[in-house]
Amino acid sequence: MERISILFYNTMWSEPLQFKQEDLLPGYFISTDRSLLSYADVVVFHLPDLYNCMNEDEIIKQEGQIWVAWSLECEENYPWMKNREFRDYFDLWMGYHQNADVIYSYYQESYEEELKKSPFYIPENKVCMFISSGFNKSHRKEYLTELMRYVEIDSYGKLYNNKRLEKDKGKETLLETISKYKFVIAFENSIAEDYVTEKFYNPLLAGTVPIYKGAPNVRDFIPGENCFLDVNLFSAPKELAEFIEECYKNDKLYMQYYEWRKKPILHSFKEKLREIQMSPFTRLCVKIQEIKRNKSNNDVL
């Protein structure tokens, strides 16, 4: 059996690479050992922090080698990723874009069951947010500065921090905290097609309502109709604040954002979940297999 080596030149933000051996097709193996750079069949580069860890002298594409660009970050924050000459170096793209060769999504296959189990009650508190990143291509800081003039927001992140967590066990604490609020600020750091991140899904999993500012096609990613409060429906932060206050006082008005939970998950969202049933590492192996098969066919012809 042919052995196919996949080298991850750098991992996501230098974190350990998380995968299971069973995620790989037979004969495929993954390594992070850069001494294999000249010999690997496939080389994967995590683009956002590539320039911080690369040795330009050693990165030479070998004949027949497949290069994969990997990123879950919005290109608006890294404009050089959109450079056509740079993009032409890569054979495959792996990321959140729906037209990526390998979709590596923010939503997860488990969401269908998790959303069914999410709490179904009216929280007591008004609005909170967890925002710490300094990226601000969406101008969310300016919007929030204005919004917080008209409505009180509990901020647990670094941005406009005014609340502290008694304990912090990561996502568990995040979901537990936001579940106590009627609304959660879910503003992306950049606005781009398909860039719908965990900021949108965490409130839904916690049983509350995201106030969303981000991807213009966010409705392609929703599990149910009217499951979020769309910032774009309001002419200004003051108008949004007034509506939040109305929902805080009027449970019937607020509960319109819970009706979707009484219905089946949208077929369109189920389709997205079906598309990612395989691990992204499995899908990467399948794509590599396709490229090698096509090359072999072309060589025969």
C-alpha positions, 0 to 999 in steps of 0.5 A: 500500500502506498504511504502518503505523508502529510506534513503540517508545517505549522499548527494553528497558533502553535497549538498541538494538532488535534486529530485521530488516527482513524480520521485518516485514510489507510496509508496516510500519516500526519507529521509536524516534523519539518525535517520531512519538508523536502520529502512530504507528499503534502504540506499544510500551512496554517496561514495566519501565523505562517510569517511568524514561524517560517524559514523562507530559505527552506520552503521550496515546493518540490515537484509533485508536492501538494500544498494546502492553505489552511485558515479559519481566520477572515482574510479581511484581517490578513489582506495578503491572503487574498493576493492572487500570486500568493494563492497560486502557490497552493493546490488546495484550500481548507477553511470556513468558506463554503467553496473551500476544497476542504470545508473546516467549519465553525459549526459542528455535526453534533449541533443538531443534538446539542441544540435540541438539548439546549435550555428552554426558559426565559433568562433573567439578565439583559445583555452580555458579551465576551469580546477580547480580540483587537481585530475591528474590521467590522467596526464593532467597537464603535457600534458598541461604544454607542450602544452602551450609551443606551443599554447596559451590557455586562462585558466579560471580555477585555473589550469594555470589561466591567464584569469578572468571572468567579471561575473560568473553565473555558467554554463550559463557563462561557455557555453557563454564563451567557445562558443567564442573559436574554441576549448575547452580543455576537459581533464578528471581528470582520464582515465577510461571506461565510464568516459565521463563527462560534460567536453566533452559535454559542448563544444558541447552544446556551439557550439564549439569543445572539445579537448578530453583526457579521456575515451578510449571508448569515441566514445560510447558516441558521438552524431555525428561522428568527433565531437571532436579532439582526443588527442590520434591521435597526437604523442605529444603535439607539434603535436597537437598544430601545428594542432590547429594552422592550424585549426585556420588559415584554416576554411575549415579544422576546419569546418570538426568538424561541419559537424556532426551538419548537420546530425541526432544525431547518433542512438547509442546516441539516444539509450543512451538518451532513456535509461535515460528517467526516472529519476535516482530516478525512476530507483532506485525505479524500481530496489528496486522493482525488488529485493523485488519481487525476494526475495518474490518469493524465499521465496515462493519457 
